[in-house]
Amino acid sequence: MTNLEHFLVFWALGLITMLLLSLLAYVTTFGSASNAQGIHFILLEAAAIARRTLPVFGMLFLLATGIMLLATQLTVLDSTSRIMTENALLLTRKRTARVSVVYYCILWAQIFFGIAVFSLGFDQPRELIVLGAVINAFTMFVYTGLLFCFNNNALARPLRPARWRNAVLIASFLFLGFFCGVTAGSYLL
C-alpha cells in the first residue's frame, strides 16, 4: 500500500503538476517577443494570465507560485536536514545523541549557509537552483551509500532488503556518484 501511495503522491501528482504548469507556460507565454528568464518569467506569465482573464487571476497565480516555491524550499530543507541528521548519527554511533538537537543544528547550519551564499552574490535563480541541486545530489549520494551499508550490515538477515532493492540502491548510488563527480569536476577543473 505504501508503494502505491508514494507512486500516486510523488510520481503521478508531481508529473501532472509539472505537465499542467508547462502547458500553462506554453499557452500564456510561448513565442512572446518579451520572453524573460528567471523570476521575470513568472511575472510575465502572471501578466499574461491577468490580460487573458481577470487581473485577480494573475495575482492568484503569483500567490500560488509563491506558496509552491516556499513549500518546496521548506520541504527540501526538512528532508536534507533529516538525511544529514541520520548520516551524522550513523557515523557517530552515539547511543545518547538527541536527534532533535542534531536535526535543528543541521537545519540552522543550512539556513546560515543559504545566507552566506546570498551574501557572496549568488542571487540568480538558475545559479541557486544548480547549487541546490548539486548539494542535494551529493547528500543523496552519501545517504544512499550509508543506507545500503546499514541495511546489509546492521540489520538482522530477515529484515534485510531484497536483492532487487539492493540493486536499485546500488544503481542510485552509482548514478548520483557519477553526476556528482562530473559536476564537481566541471567546476573544479
C-alpha positions as CSV (number, residue, x, y, z in Angstrom):
1,M,0.0,0.0,0.0
2,T,2.9,2.4,0.8
3,N,4.4,1.9,-2.6
4,L,1.1,2.7,-4.3
5,E,0.7,5.8,-2.1
6,H,4.3,7.0,-2.9
7,F,3.6,6.4,-6.6
8,L,0.4,8.4,-6.6
9,V,1.5,11.3,-4.4
10,F,5.1,11.8,-5.6
11,W,5.2,10.5,-9.1
12,A,1.8,10.8,-10.6
13,L,0.8,14.0,-8.8
14,G,4.2,15.6,-9.4
15,L,4.1,14.7,-13.1
16,I,0.6,16.0,-13.5
17,T,1.6,19.3,-11.8
18,M,4.7,19.7,-13.9
19,L,2.8,19.0,-17.1
20,L,0.0,21.4,-16.3
21,L,2.5,24.2,-15.4
22,S,4.3,23.5,-18.6
23,L,1.0,23.7,-20.6
24,L,0.1,26.9,-18.8
25,A,3.5,28.4,-19.7
26,Y,3.2,27.3,-23.3
27,V,-0.3,28.7,-23.6
28,T,0.4,32.1,-22.0
29,T,4.0,33.0,-23.0
30,F,5.3,30.8,-25.8
31,G,6.5,32.8,-28.7
32,S,6.3,36.1,-26.8
33,A,8.8,38.7,-28.0
34,S,9.4,39.8,-24.5
35,N,10.0,36.3,-23.0
36,A,12.2,36.6,-19.9
37,Q,14.2,34.2,-17.7
38,G,14.3,33.6,-14.0
39,I,11.8,35.3,-11.8
40,H,10.8,37.7,-14.6
41,F,9.3,34.8,-16.5
42,I,6.9,34.2,-13.6
43,L,5.9,37.9,-13.6
44,L,5.5,37.8,-17.4
45,E,3.3,34.7,-17.1
46,A,1.2,36.3,-14.3
47,A,0.7,39.4,-16.5
48,A,-0.3,37.2,-19.5
49,I,-2.9,35.3,-17.3
50,A,-4.2,38.6,-16.0
51,R,-4.6,40.0,-19.5
52,R,-6.4,36.9,-20.9
53,T,-8.7,36.5,-17.9
54,L,-9.2,38.9,-15.0
55,P,-6.4,40.7,-13.1
56,V,-7.2,38.8,-9.9
57,F,-6.2,35.6,-11.6
58,G,-2.7,37.0,-12.3
59,M,-2.4,37.8,-8.6
60,L,-3.7,34.4,-7.6
61,F,-1.2,32.8,-9.9
62,L,1.6,34.7,-8.2
63,L,0.3,33.8,-4.8
64,A,0.0,30.1,-5.7
65,T,3.5,30.2,-7.2
66,G,4.9,31.8,-4.1
67,I,3.3,29.2,-1.9
68,M,4.6,26.3,-4.1
69,L,8.1,27.7,-4.0
70,L,8.0,28.3,-0.3
71,A,6.6,24.8,0.4
72,T,9.2,23.3,-1.9
73,Q,12.0,25.1,-0.2
74,L,10.8,24.1,3.3
75,T,10.4,20.5,2.2
76,V,13.9,20.5,0.8
77,L,15.3,22.0,4.0
78,D,13.4,19.4,6.1
79,S,14.3,16.4,4.0
80,T,18.0,17.3,3.7
81,S,18.2,18.0,7.4
82,R,16.6,14.7,8.2
83,I,19.0,12.9,5.8
84,M,22.1,14.6,7.2
85,T,20.9,14.0,10.8
86,E,20.6,10.4,10.0
87,N,24.0,10.3,8.4
88,A,25.6,12.2,11.3
89,L,24.1,9.8,13.9
90,L,25.0,6.7,11.9
91,L,28.6,8.0,11.6
92,T,29.0,8.9,15.3
93,R,27.1,5.8,16.6
94,K,26.4,7.6,19.9
95,R,23.5,5.9,21.7
96,T,22.7,9.0,23.8
97,A,22.6,11.6,20.9
98,R,19.5,13.7,20.9
99,V,18.1,13.5,17.4
100,S,16.2,16.8,17.7
101,V,19.3,18.8,18.7
102,V,21.3,17.3,15.8
103,Y,18.4,18.0,13.4
104,Y,18.0,21.6,14.4
105,C,21.7,22.3,14.4
106,I,21.9,20.9,10.8
107,L,18.8,22.8,9.8
108,W,20.2,26.1,11.1
109,A,23.6,25.4,9.5
110,Q,21.8,25.1,6.2
111,I,19.9,28.3,6.7
112,F,23.2,30.1,7.6
113,F,24.8,28.5,4.6
114,G,22.0,30.0,2.5
115,I,22.5,33.4,4.0
116,A,26.3,33.1,3.2
117,V,25.5,32.1,-0.4
118,F,23.3,35.2,-0.9
119,S,25.9,37.4,0.8
120,L,28.5,36.2,-1.6
121,G,26.5,37.5,-4.5
122,F,24.7,34.4,-5.8
123,D,21.3,35.8,-6.5
124,Q,20.3,34.5,-9.9
125,P,17.6,31.8,-9.7
126,R,19.4,29.5,-12.2
127,E,22.7,29.6,-10.2
128,L,20.8,28.9,-6.9
129,I,18.9,26.0,-8.4
130,V,22.0,24.5,-9.8
131,L,23.8,24.9,-6.4
132,G,20.9,23.5,-4.5
133,A,20.6,20.5,-6.9
134,V,24.3,19.7,-6.6
135,I,24.1,19.9,-2.7
136,N,21.0,17.7,-2.7
137,A,22.5,15.2,-5.1
138,F,25.7,14.9,-3.0
139,T,23.6,14.5,0.1
140,M,21.5,11.7,-1.6
141,F,24.7,10.1,-2.9
142,V,26.2,9.8,0.7
143,Y,22.8,8.8,2.1
144,T,22.3,6.1,-0.4
145,G,25.7,4.6,0.3
146,L,25.2,4.7,4.0
147,L,21.7,3.2,3.7
148,F,23.0,0.3,1.6
149,C,25.8,-0.4,4.1
150,F,23.5,-0.1,7.1
151,N,20.7,-2.2,5.6
152,N,23.1,-5.0,4.7
153,N,25.4,-5.0,7.8
154,A,23.4,-3.8,10.8
155,L,20.0,-5.4,10.2
156,A,19.2,-9.0,11.0
157,R,19.1,-11.2,8.0
158,P,15.2,-11.5,7.9
159,L,15.0,-7.7,7.9
160,R,17.5,-7.0,5.1
161,P,16.2,-5.7,1.8
162,A,15.5,-8.0,-1.2
163,R,18.2,-8.2,-3.9
164,W,16.2,-6.1,-6.3
165,R,16.0,-3.3,-3.7
166,N,19.8,-3.5,-3.2
167,A,20.2,-3.4,-6.9
168,V,18.2,-0.2,-7.0
169,L,20.2,1.3,-4.2
170,I,23.5,0.4,-5.9
171,A,22.3,1.8,-9.2
172,S,21.1,5.0,-7.5
173,F,24.5,5.3,-5.7
174,L,26.4,4.9,-8.9
175,F,24.1,7.3,-10.8
176,L,24.3,10.0,-8.2
177,G,28.1,9.5,-7.7
178,F,28.8,9.8,-11.4
179,F,26.9,13.0,-11.8
180,C,28.3,14.5,-8.5
181,G,31.7,13.7,-9.9
182,V,31.1,15.1,-13.3
183,T,29.6,18.3,-11.8
184,A,32.4,18.7,-9.2
185,G,35.0,18.1,-12.0
186,S,33.4,20.7,-14.3
187,Y,33.6,23.3,-11.6
188,L,37.0,22.4,-10.2
189,L,38.9,21.9,-13.4
